[in-house]
Amino acid sequence: MNIIPLGIREDFHRSLKAAQIQTLIDIDTWSMDAVSEKLRSEGHHNAGVDASLIEYKQFMFLKYMYPARTFGMYSRAVDSVWHMHILFTQNYADFCQIVFGEFLH
């Protein structure tokens, strides 16, 4: 049984092109250890941090798939992770370069 990255729906996953699947994998496997540790050190619950990281990565894949669309911040969890990720500037810049080809402001 194949595990689909970030828990996206199987029918959506089947519709992706090879480059999109690779980007999905890149996002899914991107190390967020420093972000995770910092959130936990600030008192966020372990399960909440794990769920927030997945939701953040899903959001970033959505932004990758639909670059012309503007998405409002639909979750405090995603917003918190995004702001924390930006504080780890080199990691965030590298992530953006691989996923978007440019720094995402």
VEXTI-233112 format. One record per residue (C-alpha): residue in three letters; x, y, z. Coordinates in Angstrom, 1 decimal. Each point is the difference from the previous one (the first is absolute). Layout:
<node><res>ALA</res><xx>X</xx><yy>Y</yy><zz>Z</zz></node>
...
//
This chain:
<node><res>MET</res><xx>0.0</xx><yy>0.0</yy><zz>0.0</zz></node>
<node><res>ASN</res><xx>1.4</xx><yy>3.4</yy><zz>-1.0</zz></node>
<node><res>ILE</res><xx>-0.1</xx><yy>2.8</yy><zz>2.5</zz></node>
<node><res>ILE</res><xx>-1.0</xx><yy>3.3</yy><zz>-1.6</zz></node>
<node><res>PRO</res><xx>2.0</xx><yy>2.9</yy><zz>1.3</zz></node>
<node><res>LEU</res><xx>-1.7</xx><yy>2.5</yy><zz>2.2</zz></node>
<node><res>GLY</res><xx>-3.2</xx><yy>-2.1</yy><zz>0.0</zz></node>
<node><res>ILE</res><xx>-1.4</xx><yy>1.5</yy><zz>-3.1</zz></node>
<node><res>ARG</res><xx>-2.8</xx><yy>-1.7</yy><zz>-1.7</zz></node>
<node><res>GLU</res><xx>0.9</xx><yy>-3.0</yy><zz>-2.1</zz></node>
<node><res>ASP</res><xx>-2.0</xx><yy>1.2</yy><zz>-3.1</zz></node>
<node><res>PHE</res><xx>1.8</xx><yy>3.4</yy><zz>0.2</zz></node>
<node><res>HIS</res><xx>3.3</xx><yy>-1.7</yy><zz>0.3</zz></node>
<node><res>ARG</res><xx>-0.7</xx><yy>-2.1</yy><zz>-3.1</zz></node>
<node><res>SER</res><xx>-0.7</xx><yy>3.1</yy><zz>-2.0</zz></node>
<node><res>LEU</res><xx>3.5</xx><yy>1.5</yy><zz>0.8</zz></node>
<node><res>LYS</res><xx>2.8</xx><yy>0.2</yy><zz>-2.5</zz></node>
<node><res>ALA</res><xx>3.4</xx><yy>-1.4</yy><zz>0.9</zz></node>
<node><res>ALA</res><xx>1.5</xx><yy>3.4</yy><zz>0.8</zz></node>
<node><res>GLN</res><xx>-3.0</xx><yy>0.8</yy><zz>2.2</zz></node>
<node><res>ILE</res><xx>0.4</xx><yy>-3.3</yy><zz>1.8</zz></node>
<node><res>GLN</res><xx>3.7</xx><yy>0.7</yy><zz>0.5</zz></node>
<node><res>THR</res><xx>-0.8</xx><yy>3.5</yy><zz>1.5</zz></node>
<node><res>LEU</res><xx>-2.6</xx><yy>-1.7</yy><zz>2.3</zz></node>
<node><res>ILE</res><xx>2.7</xx><yy>-2.4</yy><zz>1.2</zz></node>
<node><res>ASP</res><xx>2.5</xx><yy>2.9</yy><zz>0.4</zz></node>
<node><res>ILE</res><xx>-2.5</xx><yy>1.9</yy><zz>2.1</zz></node>
<node><res>ASP</res><xx>-1.0</xx><yy>-3.1</yy><zz>2.0</zz></node>
<node><res>THR</res><xx>3.6</xx><yy>-0.9</yy><zz>0.8</zz></node>
<node><res>TRP</res><xx>1.3</xx><yy>3.5</yy><zz>0.7</zz></node>
<node><res>SER</res><xx>1.6</xx><yy>0.1</yy><zz>3.4</zz></node>
<node><res>MET</res><xx>-1.9</xx><yy>2.2</yy><zz>2.4</zz></node>
<node><res>ASP</res><xx>1.8</xx><yy>-1.2</yy><zz>3.0</zz></node>
<node><res>ALA</res><xx>1.2</xx><yy>3.4</yy><zz>1.2</zz></node>
<node><res>VAL</res><xx>-3.5</xx><yy>1.5</yy><zz>-0.5</zz></node>
<node><res>SER</res><xx>-1.5</xx><yy>-2.9</yy><zz>1.9</zz></node>
<node><res>GLU</res><xx>2.4</xx><yy>0.2</yy><zz>2.8</zz></node>
<node><res>LYS</res><xx>-0.5</xx><yy>3.8</yy><zz>0.4</zz></node>
<node><res>LEU</res><xx>-3.8</xx><yy>-0.4</yy><zz>0.0</zz></node>
<node><res>ARG</res><xx>0.2</xx><yy>-2.7</yy><zz>2.6</zz></node>
<node><res>SER</res><xx>2.4</xx><yy>2.1</yy><zz>2.1</zz></node>
<node><res>GLU</res><xx>-2.6</xx><yy>2.8</yy><zz>0.0</zz></node>
<node><res>GLY</res><xx>-2.5</xx><yy>-2.4</yy><zz>1.6</zz></node>
<node><res>HIS</res><xx>-1.9</xx><yy>-1.3</yy><zz>-3.0</zz></node>
<node><res>HIS</res><xx>-1.3</xx><yy>-3.6</yy><zz>0.5</zz></node>
<node><res>ASN</res><xx>1.8</xx><yy>-2.7</yy><zz>-2.0</zz></node>
<node><res>ALA</res><xx>-3.0</xx><yy>-1.3</yy><zz>-1.8</zz></node>
<node><res>GLY</res><xx>-1.1</xx><yy>3.5</yy><zz>-0.9</zz></node>
<node><res>VAL</res><xx>3.5</xx><yy>0.8</yy><zz>-1.4</zz></node>
<node><res>ASP</res><xx>0.0</xx><yy>-3.1</yy><zz>-2.1</zz></node>
<node><res>ALA</res><xx>-3.5</xx><yy>0.7</yy><zz>-1.4</zz></node>
<node><res>SER</res><xx>1.0</xx><yy>3.7</yy><zz>-0.6</zz></node>
<node><res>LEU</res><xx>3.1</xx><yy>-1.0</yy><zz>-2.0</zz></node>
<node><res>ILE</res><xx>-2.1</xx><yy>-2.3</yy><zz>-2.2</zz></node>
<node><res>GLU</res><xx>-2.6</xx><yy>2.7</yy><zz>-0.5</zz></node>
<node><res>TYR</res><xx>2.7</xx><yy>2.5</yy><zz>-0.9</zz></node>
<node><res>LYS</res><xx>1.6</xx><yy>-2.3</yy><zz>-2.5</zz></node>
<node><res>GLN</res><xx>-3.4</xx><yy>-0.7</yy><zz>-1.6</zz></node>
<node><res>PHE</res><xx>-0.6</xx><yy>3.7</yy><zz>-0.2</zz></node>
<node><res>MET</res><xx>3.4</xx><yy>0.5</yy><zz>-1.7</zz></node>
<node><res>PHE</res><xx>-0.8</xx><yy>-2.7</yy><zz>-2.5</zz></node>
<node><res>LEU</res><xx>-3.3</xx><yy>1.7</yy><zz>-0.8</zz></node>
<node><res>LYS</res><xx>1.9</xx><yy>3.3</yy><zz>-0.6</zz></node>
<node><res>TYR</res><xx>2.4</xx><yy>-1.9</yy><zz>-2.2</zz></node>
<node><res>MET</res><xx>-2.8</xx><yy>-1.6</yy><zz>-2.0</zz></node>
<node><res>TYR</res><xx>-1.9</xx><yy>3.2</yy><zz>-0.5</zz></node>
<node><res>PRO</res><xx>2.5</xx><yy>2.9</yy><zz>-0.1</zz></node>
<node><res>ALA</res><xx>-2.4</xx><yy>2.5</yy><zz>-1.6</zz></node>
<node><res>ARG</res><xx>-2.5</xx><yy>-0.4</yy><zz>2.7</zz></node>
<node><res>THR</res><xx>0.0</xx><yy>2.0</yy><zz>3.2</zz></node>
<node><res>PHE</res><xx>-0.8</xx><yy>-2.1</yy><zz>3.1</zz></node>
<node><res>GLY</res><xx>-0.9</xx><yy>1.7</yy><zz>3.3</zz></node>
<node><res>MET</res><xx>1.5</xx><yy>-1.3</yy><zz>3.1</zz></node>
<node><res>TYR</res><xx>-2.6</xx><yy>-2.5</yy><zz>1.0</zz></node>
<node><res>SER</res><xx>1.6</xx><yy>-1.4</yy><zz>3.1</zz></node>
<node><res>ARG</res><xx>1.8</xx><yy>1.4</yy><zz>3.0</zz></node>
<node><res>ALA</res><xx>2.1</xx><yy>-3.1</yy><zz>0.1</zz></node>
<node><res>VAL</res><xx>1.3</xx><yy>0.5</yy><zz>-3.6</zz></node>
<node><res>ASP</res><xx>0.6</xx><yy>3.7</yy><zz>0.8</zz></node>
<node><res>SER</res><xx>2.0</xx><yy>-0.9</yy><zz>3.1</zz></node>
<node><res>VAL</res><xx>2.1</xx><yy>-2.6</yy><zz>-1.8</zz></node>
<node><res>TRP</res><xx>0.6</xx><yy>2.3</yy><zz>-2.9</zz></node>
<node><res>HIS</res><xx>1.2</xx><yy>2.9</yy><zz>2.2</zz></node>
<node><res>MET</res><xx>2.2</xx><yy>-2.3</yy><zz>1.9</zz></node>
<node><res>HIS</res><xx>1.4</xx><yy>-1.6</yy><zz>-3.2</zz></node>
<node><res>ILE</res><xx>0.9</xx><yy>3.5</yy><zz>-1.3</zz></node>
<node><res>LEU</res><xx>2.1</xx><yy>0.6</yy><zz>3.2</zz></node>
<node><res>PHE</res><xx>2.2</xx><yy>-2.9</yy><zz>-1.2</zz></node>
<node><res>THR</res><xx>0.9</xx><yy>2.1</yy><zz>-3.0</zz></node>
<node><res>GLN</res><xx>2.4</xx><yy>-2.2</yy><zz>-1.8</zz></node>
<node><res>ASN</res><xx>-2.2</xx><yy>-3.1</yy><zz>0.3</zz></node>
<node><res>TYR</res><xx>-3.0</xx><yy>2.0</yy><zz>-1.1</zz></node>
<node><res>ALA</res><xx>1.9</xx><yy>1.6</yy><zz>-3.0</zz></node>
<node><res>ASP</res><xx>1.3</xx><yy>-3.4</yy><zz>-1.1</zz></node>
<node><res>PHE</res><xx>-3.5</xx><yy>-1.5</yy><zz>0.4</zz></node>
<node><res>CYS</res><xx>-1.5</xx><yy>2.8</yy><zz>-2.1</zz></node>
<node><res>GLN</res><xx>2.6</xx><yy>-0.3</yy><zz>-2.7</zz></node>
<node><res>ILE</res><xx>-0.6</xx><yy>-3.8</yy><zz>-0.4</zz></node>
<node><res>VAL</res><xx>-3.8</xx><yy>0.3</yy><zz>0.1</zz></node>
<node><res>PHE</res><xx>-0.7</xx><yy>3.3</yy><zz>-1.6</zz></node>
<node><res>GLY</res><xx>3.2</xx><yy>1.0</yy><zz>-1.8</zz></node>
<node><res>GLU</res><xx>0.1</xx><yy>3.2</yy><zz>2.0</zz></node>
<node><res>PHE</res><xx>-0.4</xx><yy>1.4</yy><zz>3.5</zz></node>
<node><res>LEU</res><xx>-3.7</xx><yy>0.0</yy><zz>1.0</zz></node>
<node><res>HIS</res><xx>-0.9</xx><yy>3.2</yy><zz>1.9</zz></node>
//
